[in-house]
Amino acid sequence: MRVPRGLLRHRIVIERYRGEGPVGSLYYPPGLPVPALVSETVRTVRDRTGAEVISTAQIIAEPGLDCPPQSRITLPSGRVTTALHVAAHTAPGLAVPASTEVFAE
């Protein structure tokens, strides 16, 4: 079972992180808008290295969302943020919807 699309009321745009270049981070061109549920709330989370960081936006999207850590995300508010941690949530055999959760700066 997947997260119901009707709950994904917002649209976000992701510029997937490509790597580091001679003058900073490199990104792929922005993709098409993606349905998501966005909560701009302050929370303490762990980043990809395990360090405690502050997340100011949490995003729920459909399973399989292609958003590597350090990708740029444009939120519905127009604010551009960076993905800190991405988690895939699945529960095979249970009546719990599968989803992808992104914690952003």
N, C-alpha and C positions, 0 to 999 in steps of 0.2 A: 504494500500500500504506500502511496506517495502523499506528500503534503497536498491538501486540496488547493487547486489553482485559485479558487475563490478567496482564499485567505491571503494570497500574495497580491496585495492591493497597490503596491508601489512599483516603480520601475527604476532600476539602477543601470549604469553603464560602466563596464569594466575595461580597463586597459591592462592586459595581462603583462606581468613582469617578465622581462626578457633576459636581464642580466645587467652587469656593470660595464660601462664604456669608459673611455678616457676622461669624460667630463661628468660622470654620474650615472644614474640609473637609466636603463633603456626599457622601453615599453613597446608592445605591439599596438597597432592602431586600435582605436576604440571599437568594441563590438556593438551589436544591436542591443537595444534596451532589454533587460532581463526582468521578468516578474519576480518580486521579492516582498518580504515583510520587513520593514526597517524600524528599529527602535533606537533613537538617538539618546542613549542613557549612559551615564558614566559608570564603569565597572572595572575592577582590577582583574586582569587575566594574565596568562602566560603566553609569551610569543614563541616563535619557532625554535628559539634557543633555550627556552625554559625560564627566561627572566620575567619577573613580574612587571607588567606595563599597564597603562591606563587605556581602556577601550572606551571610545565615546560614541560608538555606533555598533549595533549588533544586527546582523542580516540573516534572515531565514530564506532559503531558496530551494528550488527543486534539487533532487539528488543529481550528482554528476556535474554540478556547476564548475566551470573551468576558471578558477580564480586562485592562482598560486599566491602564497604569502609575498608581500611587498608589491602586489598589483595595486594600481590606482583605481579608485571607485568613485564615481560621481553619484551622490545620493539624491533622492527626490528634492531635497531642499536646495540643491545646487552646490552644496559643499563637496569638495574633493578630499578624499581621505585615502589611507593606505591600509591594505589588509595585513593584519598582524598574525592571525591564526585562522586556519580553515579546518573544520571538522565535519566529517560525513557521519550522519546518524542513521543507523539501520537497526531493525529489530525483526529479523526473519521469524515468521510464525506468530508474531504478536500483532495485535490491532493497533499498532503505533505507526504513524506515517514516517516514511524515510524522507530525509531532507539534508541539506547542506547548511551549516552555520558558519558565518564569517564574523570574526571580531575585527573591528577596524579602529584605527587611531582616532 
